[in-house]
Amino acid sequence: MRVLVDTGVLIDLALDRQPHAGAAAELLETLEGRRADGFMAWHSASNFYYLVAPSRGKQDAREFLVDLTSVLEIAPTTTDSLRLAGRLPLKDFEDAMQVAAALACGADVITTRNVRDYAKAPIEAVIPAELVRRLS
């Protein structure tokens, strides 16, 4: 299985946002165990950094992000991926970019806390705890 991890899940982990950090940590541990191939969108890296750096510090945010690449690959998106995102019927363009990244890497699922935001996406979205159950 291939999984695209939404930015919010990564931020939950980095900032220990409760009650979601536990499920995010369990998901990353599951992916680290190679029960599935994990990906994140290229733009997630910058979004993550700018949202995490004020709390953890710039250097720690960078190191955390680089450490994530031992578990998650960057989805190989292109100009066509952005064009696709622009045509998707999602209200939030950033979510559409997540979907385009998921499709670009051949993901079977996007894991996010905001499943409702992906209701019109051409790919399934599930919360991290549900995905961990599926992969166990």
N, C-alpha and C positions, 0 to 999 in steps of 0.2 A: 504494500500500500504506500502511496505517496501522499504527504500531508503538507499543506501550506499553513503555517502558524501566523495568525493575525497579530499585528503590532501590539494590540491591547493585552494579549496573553503574555507577551514578552515583558511588557511594562509591569504587569501584575507580579511577575517573578522578581524583576529587578528592584522594584520598590516595596516588595512584600505587602502588596495591597490585599487586605483581608476582606472577605473570606476567600478570595480567589487565588492567592499565592500558592496554596497547597496543591490545588489541581494543576496549576501551571507547572510547578516543580515536578509533580508526578508525570505529567506529560513529557517534559524534557528528559526525565530519567528513562521513560519508556522509549523515546526516540534515540537516546544515547545507547540503549541496549539493542538498537538496530531492529526493533520490531516493525519499523516502518521507516521510509526515507522522509526526512524532514526538510522543509524549505521555508524561506521567508522572502518577501518581496524586497527588491533593491531599495525602494523608497521607504520601507520599514526601518532600514538602518538609520537614515537621517531623522525620521520622526522619533524613533526610539531615543537617539542621542539627545535631541533637543528637549525631550520630555523628562529624561532621566538625569541628565547632567546637573540641573539645578539642585536636586536632592542628594545625589551621590558624588558630585564633583565631576569635572570634565574628564580627567584622566581615568577615574574609576569607570565612568560610563563607557569610554572608549575600550578599556580592557574587557569589560563585561560583554560588550558587543562583539569584539574580536573572539572572545572565548565561546560565544554562541556558535561561531562558525565551525567549531569542532563537532557540533551536533546538527546544525542547519546549513544547508547550501543556499546560495542566492538563486532564486528562480531566474532563468535566462530570458529576460524580456527584451523586446525590440520596439521599434517605432510602431510596428503593426499592433503590438500589445496595447500601446497607449490609444491607438485608434479604436481598437476593440472596446476598451474601457469606456471611451466616449459614446459608444453605441449601446452599451448595456443599459437596461431599464432600472438601474438602481438609483435611489435618491442621492446617496452620498458618493461623490466621485472617488474619494479615497477607497471606499469599499469596492467600487468598480475596478480600481487599479489592483486591489488584492485579488479579485476574481481573474483578471487578465493574467496576473502573475501565476496564479494557480493553474490556469489552463496552459500557460507557456511551459510549465515544468511537468505537465501531465498529472497533476494532483488529482486524487480521487475525492478529496474532502478538504475543506477549510475548517480549521478549528478556531473558534472565536467565542466570546461571551455574548456577542450581539447577533445571535442566530436570526432574529427577526429582520435585521438589516439586509440579510442575504436571501430573503424569501423568493425574490425574482431572479436569482442567480442561476446560471446553467450548471452549477456544481453544488453539491450538498454542503451545508455548514452544520457543525455540531460543536457543542461545548466541550472543553478539554476533558472533564470527568467522563463524559460519554465515550469519547474517543479512546481514553485509557481503558475503559471496560471492553470496548471492541477489540483492542489490540492485545488484551491479556488472555 
